[in-house]
Amino acid sequence: MIGHEIGGRYQILERIGGGGMALVYKAQDLLLNRHVAIKVLRQQFVNDEEFIRRFRREAQSAASLSHPNVVSIYDVGEEDEVHYIVMEYVEGQNLNEIIKERAPLQVDEAIRIAAQICDALDHAHQNQIIHRDIKPHNILIGRNGRVKVTDFGIARAVTSATITQTGSVMGSVHYFSPEHAKGVAAGEKSDLYSLGIVLYQMLTGKLPFHGESPISVALKHLQEDFEEPRLVNPMIPQSVENIICKSMRKNPGERYNSAQEMLLDLETCLLPERRTEPKLAFGPEDEDNTLIIPAIKPQPAAAAAAKSRRNRDYEDSDVPDEASKEPESKKKSRKPLIWAGIVLAIIVILGGMAWYFKNQFEVPDVTVPNLIGMTQDDARTKLTELGLAVGSVKQAYNKDYDPDVVYEQSKPEGTDVKEGALIDLTVSIEKPLQQMIDLSGMTLEEAKQQLVNMGVNGDSISSTEDFSDTVEAGKVISQDPAPNSEFDPEVASVHLTVSKGKESVAMPDLTGLDEKTAKSKLDDLGLSMVTKQESSFTVDKGLVIEQWPYKPGDSAEPGEEVTLTISTGYPEEAVNYSYGVPVAPAQADKNSKIRIVFSDARGDNQDWGTKTINTVQTLSVDLVLAPNKDASVSVYRDGQLFDTYRVSYIDAKQGTVPTPELPVTAPPETSDPGESFIPGESDEDGSGNDDTGSNNSGNSLSSFDTKHGHDKGKDGDGR
């Protein structure tokens, strides 16, 4: 069934339960996109038309119920001889599982559960629906604590031909009411009797009646008293015990008149004033309401007994009668006859009862078959065919058997048991999986050791490294399988991701950038910025002078702080001075390439640039001087050092810098080699250089040595 689609909309996902008549599956409603529970009728009943008709009718009746404590019926259908009922899916446990895990329950919890069951029964009874199979297996407890009663109407669909064949009915004998056990019509009070047993079991952890067979348990419902709840669990208040005892009276007339009446009692029984109420007193059970006795006619004995009673009454009266006048010895002689009649009547009654129960409950012997190796369904079918039924089904892993295969049975093959006896089965299940522990935060070695301790093969453990902003280097970041997931240690492969720490970035060179651009670059790398200001001769105002502690190319982790030093420009003591440098071509009217290199507070050997000239000119060089740094200007003509000029800080600040002399230019080739050519004066043909007069800035001329380029002064600086 798993994987099949029923009714064109219900996708079967997994089996979640089952009984003697039906199997229950969890399914997905593809139309409404929700989980539902689907009860599917077992195959052995699909040809019983009467059963199917009543099954469907009762399922439709149960669908008419709408109550928060009743499992809702959504759909009923048939497909390819598969009869099914679609109902609400309740995620949680049934009450039987809860009782097995932790009974006896706390009194307030048991009363809360019983009250919700009773509320559901009241709603059903008002709609003329009797459950007839109230037991913990049919009570579902959702994860939110909501109680849901299920299987409404299903027990009524069991025919007389199936009542001793289905495991669910025979398995419910511990919760039968006396009238149910006798086979007479079971009404509303029968459900309340079963609820009383459920409450008894929740509070004591045991059933009120036990027996070797369903027949013996049924007889105890009819004949025996149960052990009082407070004798089993002294923590039960007297008010609660009174509810249990009243609901479990063998005589229906002494039970609650309705579920509503019992519900009111449940809702008030834990009030302080009721906890110590007196114990309810009941008269002796009326055997006529408990036992069905065939018609017996011991008229002579009964008549004799009646006559004896009348005689005794007459003996005690004052009315004169002939019998009273009889001699005393005659009266005494009649007493043995009276007692003999009474004893005879009792013997006849007991004989009739024995004859009745022998005919009603005597069942033939059946030889238990070998069920080992069969699937659970096949084993149930086999037992049903022989008139036996499945009792409890224990599920446990067995490596030698496939899942859902029987590998133990409570009665060995060949054992003779009574028809209708229960055979307990032990069925193999899928290998139980372990829950993966959380390895995050451990070192790789610690994580591997934990996995090996769980049974994981060391060769099946792999690891990789990755950056993490939150997990320190060397610790596990994540794992596969994930924490709390189920896995098989013997075959599972486990992969661990180990932290390499925060991801580092390469620090860029920020020097020379403006503050805004530098901050943008740091933000892109996830780094924060701190600034400080400092004057500088070499870096313009507003640009980065220095970065710390990471130099260009260093590795930095995201989130780290970088300090940038921002230039405020030249310091206050700096002096800006524009120095005029006189230059001249090597020969008049011929081009010479002039190159100027200067040194000042901003640095040494700075290149001013080059210029081609053919006349004497004065070129302006902007200098910055500091108290501890004078300036120098070197002039190169046609690739040869022409002259070097010194400018002191003190002279520049005071405006007393000496004016350099104009160099002398050699005359044109047409002139007499013995004559000197002085710029600004006309030669014979009037070709003097008029530009020099406007560019020399008043500088004086120096003698020009065509061989060395200039006269050396005493100190060699050209002055």
Summary of the structure (lengths in Angstrom):
residues: 719
radius of gyration: 56.7
end to end distance: 113.9
largest distance: 204.8
contacts: 2123
relative contact order: 0.05
helix: 32%
strand: 26%
